[in-house]
Amino acid sequence: MSDVQIENKNDLKFDYSRWTHISFGARDLFSQWHTAAFGAYTIFFYESVIGLSGGYAIAAFLIFAIWNAINDPLMGYLMEKFIMPWEKKWGFRRFPWIIIGSVAFIFSYLIIFLVPSGWFGTEALVEANKWKLFAWYVISLLIYDTTFTIFDINAQSLFPEKFPKAYERRVVTGWGTFLGILGLVMAFVLTGLIVDQNFPETYRTGALFTFGFAFLFLILFLPGVFENKKMRERYKRREGVKGQADEPFFKVAKDILTDRTMSMKILFYFGYQAAVALINASALYIVTYILDDPENESFIFIMGGMLAGALISTPLWVIISQRVNNNKKMCIIAGFLMFATFIPMIFINGLIPWVICIFLFGISLGGQWFINPPTMGDVLDSVAVKTGKREQSLYYGFQTFVIRFGEAFKAFVIAIAHLATGFIEGNPTLEDMTNSVENIDLVLFGIRIHTAIVPALLVLVCTLLFWKYYDLTPNKVEANRLKLDEMGI
C-alpha cells in the first residue's frame, strides 16, 4: 500500500454532518479564548502592573508546575479508572464532565484578576500585602489548572473515538484549528481594546468581558461533544474489561512515558506549546518596551497579523495534509517552519517588520495546531491495538500536563531572562523602565531572549528528535485502523 493511498472510497465519507465538525472544532475556540488571554495578561498583570517581585512570581509558578505534574496525569487516570453513575445509567462518559469542567473553568479565569485592589497600587501596599498577593496568585492558578484539566481531557478524549477515519479527523481538525486560532486572536484583539497597563482596573474589566463571551462559545461546542447512542452503547460494554487504568498509577505513568512513540509525540508537542506560550506572554513586553507603545495600539496590529497568517493558511494545511497523507511528515514541515519564523524576531525593530514576522508565525502556528490532533489520534490507535482497550484520558492527561508545564516553563524563562538582564518590576512603560535601569539595551535583549531565542532553540531541538525517533508511518497507521475495526474498538 502506498504511503499516500487512502484505503477505500468509504474512508472519504463523513460519519457526521458539517455542523458537527464545526461544533466540535468550537471547543478550541472556547479554550483558546481563555488560555490566550491567560498567557498574554497574567504574568504581566502580577509583575509589571501590580509589582509583585520576580522571586514570588517564580515561586508561584513552581507550585503551579508541581500541582500540574500531579493533577493532569492523575485526573486522566481517574477518568479511566472509575465509572460514574451517569455512565452506568445512561451511557454518557465524557459529556457530563465536559459541562462541569467548562463552567468551572469560566469562573476560574475570572478569579485570577479579582485580587482585591486594596492590596496594591503603591510600593508600600504591595510590600505590606505581598504574601496575600502571592497566595491569591497561587490558589487562583491551581483552580484554573484543575478546572481546565477536567474540561480538556474529556473533550480531547472524544476525538479519536468519535472520528476514527483519518480523512474526517483532518477535516474536523481543520475547523478546530481555524476556530481555535480565531479564539486566540480574538482574545488578544478584543481584550486589547479594553486592557490598558496604566489602569489596573481594566484587567478586571477585560476578565469580565472574557467571562461573558465564554458562555456563548460554550453553547456553540456542546452539540459537537455530545455522545450519540452508538458511543453510549459502546461505553456501557467497557465495565469489567481490564485495561491500563486497572494498574497502579505510577506503573501506568512509567509505561506511558517510556513508550517511544508517545514520548516523542509529547516532546514535539511540548516544544511547540512552550514556544507559543512564550511568544504569547511576550507580546505585551514587545509592544510596551521594544515598540514603545504605552497605549497598546500596536498590540492589535501584531495579533491581527497572526490571525491573517493562521486563517489564510489553515485551508492550505488541510489540503496539503490530505494529499501527503503522512502526519509525521506534516509535523516536521510545520516544526521547521516555526523555527524559521523566530529567527528574524531576534533582530527586528518597528511595527511593520513585527507584523510581517507574526504573520509568518501565524502560518506555522496554523500548521502545528492543525496536525497535532490527527497525530495524537495515530498514537492512541496504536496504543489501543496493543492494549485492546481505548483509554485516551490516560494519554491526554500527560499531554495536558505538557501544555500546563509549558506555561510554567514560560514563566521560568521570562523570570530568569528578566533577572539576568536587569528588568525592574513595576515600570509599565519604556520611559519608566529607561529611567529605572542602568542598561536599557540589555533589558530589551532579555525580552528578545524569551520572545525568540529560547523558543527557536526549543522548537528546533524537539523537531529534530521527533524526526529521528517517531516511527508511525502511514502504512503502520492504516494497519492499526484496520485492526481496530476487527477488534470493534
Disulfide bonds with the S-S distance in Angstrom:
none
